[in-house]
Amino acid sequence: MGTYINKGNNAFRDIVNSEYVDKTSLIPLINATLNTERRYSCVTRCRRFGKSMAAKMLCAYYDKSCSSRELFVGLKAELDKTFETYLNKYSVLYLDVTSFTARPELRVNIVRNIQDEMCSELKKCFPDVDYSDTTDLMGVLAAIHNATGERFFFIIDEWDAICREFPSRQRMKGDPETVAPTIMDEYVMLLRRLFKTQDSDEVFAGAYLTGILPIKKYNTESALNNFNEYSMIDPARLASCYGFTEEEVLALARQHNASMEDLKLWYDGYSIGREKSIYNPYSVMKALQRGTCKSYWSTTGAYDSVRTYIQMNFDGLKDDIVRILSGERVYVNTTKFQNDMNIVRSKNDVLTVLIHLGYLAYDDDTYECYIPNKEVADEFLNAVEDTSWTRLVDVITASRNLLAATISGNERAVAKAIELAHDENTSILAYNDENSLACVLSVAYIWAKNEYVIHREYATGKGYADLVLIPHRNVSKPALVIELKYNHSAETAIDQIKQKNYPAKIADYSGDILLVGINYDKESKQHSCKIEKTQAS
């Protein structure tokens, strides 16, 4: 059992011995690409979405140094006709790039160190091959293949760790017009040497890369355009192989006697290709193990990046962030992003990066992005509060105060706060129409997302309430039914709530309800508010 060659199946054995959700349906899909022109695959998902677990599974399946049949008994892959064909048939190379980026002593010459360590182990495993003193990884692999006929399956986990941590370009000292070679240049050349030379298809039966970013576009040409990419934005047939589906989470909830409603609220919301309801698997399992739903994303390491991106000064970005935080969906053009987190040139690039990081979900039917669930919303709000973007920080502070004023029944303060929110957001909303006023409410009550499930234009009885806020189970605050009128009166709004019997239609809620009527007068541009207390029937 080696460090980089034929690591064995112990890692996947540990996974199977835990509460494993069967994701072996990936194996037939990868098998179908072996020894074909489609043999190179790159799967990218946000952190904690099961990429490394899948890599360990493939390692156990293909590794010829061990017998893994028992680990797959009863799992989906066993039923596929190709299962026996490729089970434990290849020498597997396994490289976790973060094992090098995490070692300070190796970072300066990281690409050289990767090659040196892998070449050293390969030469020990195949001592009778004539290597002609080569220190080139591809040269060593080609020598082994030519001498023995051995073909390899290469797994690179976190392939883009170098891309994320090292700059793409640097200027020569004293000569700002000249671009100096960088670690990124060396790394991209290594990948090209491995997977885009005349020996590549002979040496490799297949290759499987995982990461956060799709294969980097290098200048105007894709660095590795022979790779099939399966990303958060375009997962193709691999959509259900990462993350948990609705059915999988429902089964887990039943086993643990957990609330499916809470799991859905906290961790659902990702629309990935044809799978329209994908859950964050790491967070789901943490919640089930610990018995409580909360944010487990603070340990994922992307927080600082998010904070940096959302305060970039691109035209329209801040307005879109306000919309997204208020529950709106925003159009994004994902096609121009260069897949380099250090080169972000536009609002669309920022939103695309946030999609890859998992802080935004992406609907490929409408080309819109949005915040997927409460866990991400909480972390997003935390990131915003730590930025230097005074305007949005003020919006969040004002929203917190608005919620407190609403619950305390301070009608004057509520009217003033809505008026301020209306004035502050005229850049993103048409000022004098009813739909824009409903959008203002969503923006004004951003903070309420921390404690409430928020429904905009909530279908209730004979019509629609503009906003209904239902408290989470562990929140001892009243539900809010907010009705907005245009050129009428706050009292008229309250009457409409009562006439249409909105409170009675709040399903599965019992407790205090505040009826909140808000009116906007077009002539005076003044807002008024009326608040009454009732109970669910």
C-alpha positions as CSV (number, residue, x, y, z in Angstrom):
1,M,0.0,0.0,0.0
2,G,1.5,3.3,-1.1
3,T,1.2,7.0,-0.5
4,Y,0.3,7.8,-4.1
5,I,0.2,4.5,-5.8
6,N,-2.4,1.8,-5.0
7,K,-3.5,3.2,-1.6
8,G,-5.9,0.4,-1.1
9,N,-9.5,0.4,0.1
10,N,-9.2,1.3,3.8
11,A,-10.5,4.9,3.3
12,F,-13.7,3.7,1.6
13,R,-14.1,0.8,4.1
14,D,-14.3,3.4,6.8
15,I,-16.9,5.3,4.8
16,V,-19.0,2.1,4.3
17,N,-18.8,1.2,7.9
18,S,-20.3,4.6,8.8
19,E,-23.8,5.6,7.8
20,Y,-23.1,5.5,4.0
21,V,-25.6,6.9,1.5
22,D,-25.1,4.8,-1.6
23,K,-23.5,7.0,-4.3
24,T,-21.9,4.1,-6.2
25,S,-24.1,4.9,-9.2
26,L,-21.1,7.0,-10.2
27,I,-19.1,4.0,-11.0
28,P,-20.9,2.8,-14.1
29,L,-20.8,6.3,-15.5
30,I,-17.0,6.5,-15.1
31,N,-16.6,2.9,-16.4
32,A,-18.4,4.0,-19.6
33,T,-15.6,6.5,-20.3
34,L,-12.6,4.2,-19.7
35,N,-10.3,3.6,-22.7
36,T,-12.3,5.9,-24.8
37,E,-11.9,9.5,-25.9
38,R,-14.0,10.5,-22.9
39,R,-11.6,8.9,-20.4
40,Y,-10.8,12.2,-18.7
41,S,-13.4,13.5,-16.2
42,C,-13.4,16.6,-13.9
43,V,-16.1,16.9,-11.3
44,T,-16.5,20.2,-9.4
45,R,-18.7,20.9,-6.5
46,C,-18.6,23.2,-3.5
47,R,-16.9,22.1,-0.3
48,R,-18.5,19.4,1.8
49,F,-20.5,17.9,-1.1
50,G,-19.0,14.4,-1.2
51,K,-16.3,14.9,-3.8
52,S,-13.5,13.3,-1.7
53,M,-15.7,10.4,-0.6
54,A,-16.5,9.6,-4.3
55,A,-12.7,9.8,-5.1
56,K,-12.0,7.3,-2.2
57,M,-14.8,5.0,-3.6
58,L,-13.3,5.0,-7.1
59,C,-9.9,4.3,-5.6
60,A,-11.2,1.3,-3.8
61,Y,-13.0,0.1,-6.8
62,Y,-10.2,0.3,-9.4
63,D,-7.2,-0.4,-7.2
64,K,-5.7,-3.8,-8.3
65,S,-3.6,-4.1,-5.1
66,C,-6.7,-5.0,-3.0
67,S,-10.0,-6.9,-3.2
68,S,-12.9,-4.6,-2.7
69,R,-15.9,-6.8,-3.8
70,E,-17.3,-7.2,-0.2
71,L,-17.4,-3.4,0.1
72,F,-19.9,-3.1,-2.8
73,V,-22.3,-5.9,-1.8
74,G,-25.8,-4.7,-2.0
75,L,-24.8,-1.3,-3.5
76,K,-26.1,0.1,-6.8
77,A,-22.8,-0.4,-8.7
78,E,-22.9,-4.1,-8.2
79,L,-26.0,-4.4,-10.4
80,D,-24.3,-2.8,-13.4
81,K,-23.0,-5.1,-16.2
82,T,-19.6,-3.4,-16.1
83,F,-19.0,-3.9,-12.4
84,E,-17.0,-7.1,-12.7
85,T,-15.1,-5.9,-15.8
86,Y,-13.2,-3.1,-14.0
87,L,-13.3,-4.2,-10.4
88,N,-9.7,-4.0,-9.0
89,K,-8.2,-4.0,-12.5
90,Y,-5.9,-0.9,-12.5
91,S,-2.9,0.6,-10.8
92,V,-4.4,3.7,-9.2
93,L,-2.5,7.0,-8.8
94,Y,-4.0,9.1,-6.0
95,L,-3.0,12.7,-5.5
96,D,-4.6,15.0,-3.0
97,V,-3.2,18.4,-4.0
98,T,-4.0,19.9,-0.6
99,S,-1.5,17.5,1.0
100,F,1.1,19.7,-0.7
101,T,-0.5,23.1,-0.3
102,A,-0.9,22.5,3.4
103,R,2.9,21.8,3.8
104,P,4.7,25.2,4.0
105,E,8.1,23.7,3.2
106,L,6.8,22.4,-0.1
107,R,4.9,25.4,-1.4
108,V,7.8,27.3,-3.1
109,N,8.6,24.4,-5.4
110,I,5.2,22.7,-5.1
111,V,5.0,21.4,-8.7
112,R,8.5,20.0,-8.6
113,N,7.9,18.4,-5.2
114,I,4.7,16.7,-6.5
115,Q,6.6,15.1,-9.3
116,D,9.6,14.2,-7.2
117,E,7.6,12.4,-4.5
118,M,5.4,10.5,-7.0
119,C,8.3,9.6,-9.3
120,S,10.3,8.3,-6.3
121,E,7.4,6.0,-5.3
122,L,6.7,4.8,-8.8
123,K,10.4,3.8,-9.3
124,K,10.3,1.8,-6.1
125,C,7.1,0.0,-7.2
126,F,8.6,-0.7,-10.6
127,P,12.3,-1.2,-10.0
128,D,13.2,-3.1,-13.1
129,V,12.2,-0.4,-15.6
130,D,14.9,1.7,-17.3
131,Y,14.0,5.4,-16.4
132,S,17.1,6.9,-18.0
133,D,17.4,9.2,-14.9
134,T,14.2,11.1,-15.8
135,T,12.5,13.2,-13.1
136,D,9.5,14.0,-15.3
137,L,6.3,12.3,-14.0
138,M,4.9,11.6,-17.4
139,G,8.2,10.3,-18.5
140,V,8.3,7.8,-15.7
141,L,4.8,6.7,-16.3
142,A,5.5,6.3,-20.0
143,A,8.6,4.2,-19.2
144,I,6.6,1.9,-17.0
145,H,3.9,1.5,-19.6
146,N,6.3,0.8,-22.4
147,A,8.2,-1.8,-20.3
148,T,5.2,-3.6,-18.6
149,G,2.1,-2.6,-20.5
150,E,0.7,-1.2,-17.2
151,R,-2.1,1.3,-17.6
152,F,-3.1,3.7,-14.8
153,F,-6.2,5.3,-13.4
154,F,-5.3,8.7,-12.1
155,I,-7.3,10.4,-9.3
156,I,-6.5,14.0,-8.4
157,D,-8.5,15.3,-5.5
158,E,-8.8,19.1,-5.1
159,W,-7.1,19.6,-8.4
160,D,-7.6,23.3,-8.3
161,A,-6.1,23.9,-4.8
162,I,-3.1,25.5,-6.5
163,C,-5.3,27.6,-8.7
164,R,-7.1,29.0,-5.7
165,E,-4.0,29.7,-3.6
166,F,-1.4,31.0,-6.1
167,P,-1.7,34.0,-8.4
168,S,-2.1,33.4,-12.1
169,R,0.2,36.2,-13.2
170,Q,3.0,38.2,-11.8
171,R,5.1,41.0,-13.3
172,M,8.9,40.8,-13.6
173,K,10.7,43.2,-11.1
174,G,12.0,46.2,-13.0
175,D,10.1,45.2,-16.1
176,P,6.3,45.6,-15.6
177,E,5.5,44.8,-19.2
178,T,6.9,41.3,-18.9
179,V,4.9,38.5,-17.3
180,A,7.0,36.1,-15.2
181,P,6.3,32.4,-15.0
182,T,4.3,31.5,-12.0
183,I,3.5,28.4,-10.0
184,M,0.2,28.3,-11.8
185,D,2.0,28.2,-15.2
186,E,4.1,25.3,-14.0
187,Y,1.1,23.5,-12.7
188,V,-0.9,23.9,-15.9
189,M,2.0,22.7,-17.9
190,L,2.3,19.6,-15.7
191,L,-1.4,18.8,-16.2
192,R,-1.0,19.3,-20.0
193,R,2.1,17.1,-20.0
194,L,0.1,14.4,-18.2
195,F,-3.2,14.5,-20.1
196,K,-2.6,16.1,-23.5
197,T,0.5,14.5,-24.9
198,Q,0.9,11.6,-27.4
199,D,1.5,9.2,-24.5
200,S,-1.5,10.2,-22.4
201,D,-4.1,7.9,-23.9
202,E,-1.6,5.0,-23.9
203,V,-0.6,5.5,-20.2
204,F,-4.1,6.2,-18.7
205,A,-7.2,4.1,-18.9
206,G,-8.9,7.1,-17.3
207,A,-8.5,10.1,-15.0
208,Y,-10.8,11.6,-12.5
209,L,-10.3,15.1,-11.1
210,T,-12.3,16.8,-8.3
211,G,-12.3,20.4,-7.2
212,I,-14.3,23.5,-6.7
213,L,-13.5,25.3,-10.0
214,P,-14.0,23.8,-13.5
215,I,-10.9,23.2,-15.6
216,K,-9.1,26.6,-15.8
217,K,-9.3,28.5,-19.1
218,Y,-5.7,29.5,-19.9
219,N,-5.5,32.6,-22.0
220,T,-8.0,32.0,-24.8
221,E,-7.8,28.3,-24.9
222,S,-8.9,25.7,-22.3
223,A,-5.9,24.3,-20.5
224,L,-7.4,20.8,-20.7
225,N,-10.2,20.8,-23.2
226,N,-10.1,17.1,-23.5
227,F,-11.7,16.8,-20.1
228,N,-15.4,16.2,-19.6
229,E,-16.6,18.7,-17.0
230,Y,-19.4,18.2,-14.5
231,S,-19.9,21.3,-12.5
232,M,-22.5,23.0,-10.2
233,I,-23.7,24.8,-13.3
234,D,-23.6,21.9,-15.8
235,P,-23.5,18.5,-14.0
236,A,-24.8,16.5,-17.0
237,R,-25.6,12.9,-15.9
238,L,-23.7,13.2,-12.7
239,A,-26.2,15.5,-11.0
240,S,-27.4,13.0,-8.4
241,C,-24.0,11.5,-7.6
242,Y,-23.0,14.3,-5.2
243,G,-25.1,15.8,-2.5
244,F,-28.2,14.1,-1.1
245,T,-31.5,13.9,-3.0
246,E,-34.9,14.5,-1.4
247,E,-35.5,10.7,-1.2
248,E,-32.2,10.1,0.4
249,V,-32.7,12.7,3.1
250,L,-36.3,11.5,3.7
251,A,-34.9,8.0,4.4
252,L,-32.3,9.4,6.8
253,A,-34.9,11.5,8.6
254,R,-37.1,8.5,9.2
255,Q,-34.1,6.5,10.5
256,H,-33.1,9.2,12.9
257,N,-36.7,10.3,13.8
258,A,-35.7,13.8,12.7
259,S,-37.8,16.6,11.2
260,M,-37.8,16.5,7.4
261,E,-39.2,20.0,7.5
262,D,-36.2,21.3,9.4
263,L,-33.7,19.5,7.3
264,K,-35.3,20.9,4.1
265,L,-35.4,24.4,5.5
266,W,-31.7,24.3,6.5
267,Y,-30.0,22.3,3.9
268,D,-32.1,21.9,0.7
269,G,-32.4,24.4,-2.2
270,Y,-29.6,23.5,-4.6
271,S,-30.9,23.0,-8.2
272,I,-28.2,21.0,-9.9
273,G,-29.1,20.0,-13.5
274,R,-32.1,17.7,-13.6
275,E,-32.0,17.3,-9.8
276,K,-34.1,20.2,-8.5
277,S,-33.8,19.4,-4.8
278,I,-30.2,18.7,-3.6
279,Y,-29.1,18.9,0.0
280,N,-25.7,19.6,1.5
281,P,-24.7,16.1,2.6
282,Y,-22.0,17.2,5.2
283,S,-24.5,19.4,7.0
284,V,-27.3,16.9,6.9
285,M,-25.2,14.2,8.5
286,K,-23.8,16.6,11.1
287,A,-27.4,17.7,12.0
288,L,-28.5,14.1,12.3
289,Q,-25.4,13.1,14.4
290,R,-25.7,16.1,16.7
291,G,-29.5,16.2,16.9
292,T,-29.8,19.8,15.9
293,C,-30.1,21.8,12.7
294,K,-27.7,24.8,12.5
295,S,-25.0,26.1,10.2
296,Y,-22.1,23.8,9.9
297,W,-20.5,25.8,7.1
298,S,-18.3,28.1,9.3
299,T,-15.6,25.4,9.0
300,T,-15.6,25.2,5.2
301,G,-12.9,27.8,4.6
302,A,-14.7,29.8,1.9
303,Y,-16.0,32.5,4.3
304,D,-13.1,35.0,3.7
305,S,-13.5,34.7,-0.1
306,V,-17.2,35.4,0.1
307,R,-16.6,38.5,2.2
308,T,-14.0,39.8,-0.4
309,Y,-16.2,39.1,-3.4
310,I,-19.5,40.6,-2.3
311,Q,-17.9,44.0,-1.5
312,M,-16.2,44.4,-5.0
313,N,-17.1,47.6,-6.7
314,F,-18.8,46.3,-9.8
315,D,-21.7,48.1,-11.4
316,G,-25.0,46.5,-10.1
317,L,-23.4,44.0,-7.8
318,K,-24.5,45.6,-4.5
319,D,-28.1,46.0,-5.8
320,D,-28.1,42.3,-6.8
321,I,-26.8,41.2,-3.4
322,V,-29.6,43.2,-1.8
323,R,-32.1,41.4,-4.1
324,I,-30.6,38.0,-3.3
325,L,-30.6,38.5,0.4
326,S,-34.3,39.6,0.3
327,G,-35.2,36.3,-1.4
328,E,-35.2,37.4,-5.0
329,R,-33.6,35.6,-7.9
330,V,-31.0,37.4,-10.1
331,Y,-30.0,36.7,-13.7
332,V,-26.3,35.7,-14.1
333,N,-24.2,35.1,-17.2
334,T,-21.9,32.3,-16.1
335,T,-20.2,31.9,-19.5
336,K,-17.5,34.6,-19.3
337,F,-15.9,33.6,-16.0
338,Q,-12.3,32.4,-16.5
339,N,-12.5,29.9,-13.7
340,D,-9.8,31.8,-11.8
341,M,-10.8,33.1,-8.3
342,N,-8.0,35.6,-8.6
343,I,-9.2,37.1,-11.8
344,V,-12.7,38.5,-11.3
345,R,-13.7,41.2,-13.7
346,S,-17.5,41.8,-13.4
347,K,-20.6,41.3,-11.4
348,N,-21.3,38.1,-13.3
349,D,-17.9,36.8,-12.4
350,V,-18.6,37.4,-8.7
351,L,-22.0,35.7,-8.8
352,T,-20.5,32.7,-10.8
353,V,-17.7,32.3,-8.2
354,L,-20.3,32.3,-5.4
355,I,-22.2,29.6,-7.3
356,H,-19.1,27.4,-7.5
357,L,-18.4,28.0,-3.8
358,G,-22.0,26.9,-2.9
359,Y,-23.1,30.3,-1.5
360,L,-25.5,30.7,-4.3
361,A,-27.6,28.1,-6.1
362,Y,-28.2,28.2,-9.9
363,D,-31.3,27.5,-11.9
364,D,-30.1,26.5,-15.4
365,D,-33.7,26.8,-16.7
366,T,-33.9,30.5,-16.0
367,Y,-30.2,31.4,-15.7
368,E,-30.8,32.8,-12.2
369,C,-29.0,32.5,-9.0
370,Y,-30.4,32.6,-5.4
371,I,-29.6,31.7,-1.8
372,P,-30.6,28.1,-1.5
373,N,-31.4,27.6,2.2
374,K,-31.2,29.0,5.8
375,E,-27.7,27.6,6.5
376,V,-26.3,29.5,3.6
377,A,-28.4,32.6,4.2
378,D,-27.1,32.8,7.8
379,E,-23.5,32.5,6.6
380,F,-24.1,35.0,3.8
381,L,-25.5,37.5,6.3
382,N,-22.5,37.0,8.6
383,A,-20.2,37.6,5.7
384,V,-22.0,40.8,4.8
385,E,-21.9,42.1,8.3
386,D,-18.1,41.7,8.3
387,T,-17.6,43.7,5.1
388,S,-16.8,47.4,4.7
389,W,-19.9,47.8,2.7
390,T,-21.6,50.3,4.9
391,R,-24.9,50.5,2.9
392,L,-25.8,46.8,3.3
393,V,-24.6,46.6,6.9
394,D,-27.0,49.5,7.5
395,V,-29.8,47.7,5.7
396,I,-29.3,44.7,8.0
397,T,-29.2,46.8,11.1
398,A,-32.3,48.6,10.1
399,S,-34.0,45.3,9.3
400,R,-33.2,44.0,12.7
401,N,-34.7,47.1,14.3
402,L,-37.8,46.9,12.0
403,L,-38.5,43.3,13.2
404,A,-38.2,44.4,16.8
405,A,-40.5,47.4,16.2
406,T,-43.1,45.2,14.4
407,I,-43.2,42.6,17.3
408,S,-43.5,45.4,19.9
409,G,-46.4,47.0,18.0
410,N,-44.6,50.3,17.3
411,E,-46.6,51.4,14.3
412,R,-44.8,54.7,13.8
413,A,-41.4,53.1,13.9
414,V,-42.5,50.4,11.4
415,A,-43.9,53.0,9.0
416,K,-40.7,55.0,9.2
417,A,-38.5,52.0,8.6
418,I,-40.5,50.9,5.6
419,E,-40.3,54.5,4.2
420,L,-36.6,54.5,4.7
421,A,-36.2,51.1,3.0
422,H,-38.3,52.4,0.1
423,D,-36.1,55.5,-0.3
424,E,-32.9,53.6,0.0
425,N,-33.7,51.0,-2.7
426,T,-35.1,53.2,-5.5
427,S,-32.0,52.3,-7.5
428,I,-33.2,48.7,-7.8
429,L,-37.0,49.2,-7.7
430,A,-39.4,51.2,-9.7
431,Y,-40.7,53.6,-7.0
432,N,-44.4,53.9,-7.7
433,D,-45.9,50.5,-8.4
434,E,-47.4,47.9,-6.1
435,N,-44.9,45.2,-7.0
436,S,-42.0,47.4,-6.1
437,L,-43.5,48.0,-2.7
438,A,-43.8,44.3,-2.1
439,C,-40.1,44.0,-3.1
440,V,-39.4,46.7,-0.5
441,L,-41.0,44.6,2.2
442,S,-38.8,41.7,1.3
443,V,-35.7,43.9,1.5
444,A,-36.9,45.6,4.7
445,Y,-37.4,42.2,6.5
446,I,-34.1,40.6,5.4
447,W,-33.1,40.1,9.0
448,A,-36.2,38.1,9.8
449,K,-34.8,35.2,7.7
450,N,-32.8,34.4,10.8
451,E,-35.9,33.5,12.8
452,Y,-38.8,33.1,10.3
453,V,-39.8,31.2,7.2
454,I,-40.7,34.0,4.9
455,H,-43.3,33.6,2.2
456,R,-43.9,36.4,-0.3
457,E,-47.3,36.6,-2.0
458,Y,-48.4,33.7,0.2
459,A,-51.5,32.0,-1.1
460,T,-54.1,32.3,1.6
461,G,-57.9,31.9,1.4
462,K,-59.4,34.3,-1.2
463,G,-56.2,36.1,-2.2
464,Y,-52.6,36.8,-1.4
465,A,-50.9,38.4,1.6
466,D,-47.9,40.3,0.5
467,L,-45.7,38.7,3.2
468,V,-46.2,36.0,5.8
469,L,-43.5,35.2,8.3
470,I,-43.9,32.0,10.3
471,P,-41.4,31.5,13.1
472,H,-39.1,28.6,13.2
473,R,-40.0,25.9,15.8
474,N,-37.4,27.1,18.3
475,V,-38.4,30.8,18.0
476,S,-40.9,32.1,20.6
477,K,-42.2,35.0,18.5
478,P,-45.5,35.7,16.8
479,A,-46.2,34.9,13.2
480,L,-46.6,38.0,11.0
481,V,-49.2,38.5,8.3
482,I,-48.3,41.7,6.4
483,E,-50.6,43.3,3.8
484,L,-49.5,46.2,1.7
485,K,-51.9,48.7,0.2
486,Y,-51.3,51.3,-2.4
487,N,-53.2,54.7,-2.1
488,H,-55.7,53.3,0.4
489,S,-55.0,53.1,4.2
490,A,-53.3,50.9,6.7
491,E,-56.8,50.1,8.2
492,T,-57.9,48.9,4.8
493,A,-55.0,46.5,4.7
494,I,-56.0,45.1,8.1
495,D,-59.6,44.8,7.0
496,Q,-58.5,42.9,3.9
497,I,-56.5,40.4,6.1
498,K,-59.6,39.8,8.2
499,Q,-62.0,39.6,5.3
500,K,-59.9,37.0,3.4
501,N,-59.2,35.1,6.6
502,Y,-55.5,35.0,6.0
503,P,-54.5,33.8,9.6
504,A,-56.8,30.8,9.4
505,K,-54.8,29.6,6.4
506,I,-51.4,29.5,8.0
507,A,-51.0,25.7,8.1
508,D,-49.8,23.9,11.1
509,Y,-49.2,27.0,13.2
510,S,-50.7,27.8,16.5
511,G,-49.9,30.8,18.5
512,D,-50.0,34.6,18.4
513,I,-50.3,36.3,15.0
514,L,-49.7,40.0,14.3
515,L,-51.7,41.5,11.5
516,V,-49.7,44.3,10.0
517,G,-51.3,46.7,7.5
518,I,-49.1,49.1,5.6
519,N,-50.2,51.8,3.2
520,Y,-48.2,53.9,0.8
521,D,-49.6,57.2,-0.3
522,K,-48.4,58.1,-3.8
523,E,-49.0,61.8,-3.5
524,S,-47.3,62.4,-0.1
525,K,-44.9,59.5,-0.5
526,Q,-45.6,58.7,3.1
527,H,-46.2,55.3,4.7
528,S,-48.6,54.5,7.5
529,C,-48.9,51.3,9.6
530,K,-51.5,49.5,11.7
531,I,-50.8,46.5,13.8
532,E,-53.3,44.2,15.5
533,K,-52.8,41.0,17.5
534,T,-54.8,37.8,17.1
535,Q,-54.4,34.0,17.3
536,A,-54.5,31.2,14.8
537,S,-57.9,29.5,14.8
